[in-house]
Amino acid sequence: MENAQKVWSVQQLQTLDRSNPYSIGSFVFNSSGEIYCIDEVLDIWEDLQDEELFYSVNWESELWSESGIQIPSVYAEH
């Protein structure tokens, strides 16, 4: 996914999300293509920390996390 940033730590993820004006549509995905909302990643960080994780924003597609939570599209919400 374009403009994705590699996630190295919980603190970095929280900083990325807090500083992002479009965080309503933010999500994390791994190298296998699994998608997680930010809260999910924070809750299960120990399980995911050994994977390659990337932070991104859902601009305009219909997107769902692995657990069935919809990741809002930034353009649809604004």
N, C-alpha and C positions, 0 to 999 in steps of 0.2 A: 504494500500500500504506500502510496506516495507521501512524502514529507513525514514519514514515521521517524520517531526518535528512539534509540535504544534505551531501555530502562535498566539501570544498574542497582538501584536501591529504592526502598520505600520512601525515603526522604526525597530523592530525586523525583520520583513519581508524584508525590504530593506537591512539590514545587512546580513541576511542569503543569499540573492540573490547576493549581491556584493562580498561576500567572497567565493562564490561557483564557482570553475573553470568550472563547467558544467551547468552554468545558462542558456545556450541556450535552454535546455530542461526542465527548471524549471516550476512548476505550483503549484496551490493551489487547494485543494479539501475540501469539507465539509463532515460532518458525513452522509449526504444523498447521497454522491457519486457524487455530482455536481462538475465539473472541471472548473477552471478559469485560464487564463494566469495571470502573475504577474501584468501587467498594468491594467487589468480589476479589480483586487482586489483593487489596489490603487485608481482607479476611483470610485468604489462603496463601499469603506470601511464602510461608515456609515450604509449601508444596510446589510452588512455581519458581522459586528463586534460582534453581539450577538450570532453568530453561532460558532460551533467548527470548526476551520480551521486548515489545515495541509499543510505544505510545502514539496514538493517532487520533484524528477527528473524523467523525462521520459527517461529511458535507451534505450529501443529498440522496443516499440510498436507504433502503429498508434493511436494517441490520439488527441481528439478535445475538445475545450472548449465549454461551454454551448452556447456561441454566434457564434460558428462555426469557431473559429480560431484554426489552427493546432498547436499543441505543438510538436516541432521537437524532434525526437529521437536522443539522444546524440551519440549513436553508428553509426547511419546512417549519421550524419553530420560530424563526424571526420574520 
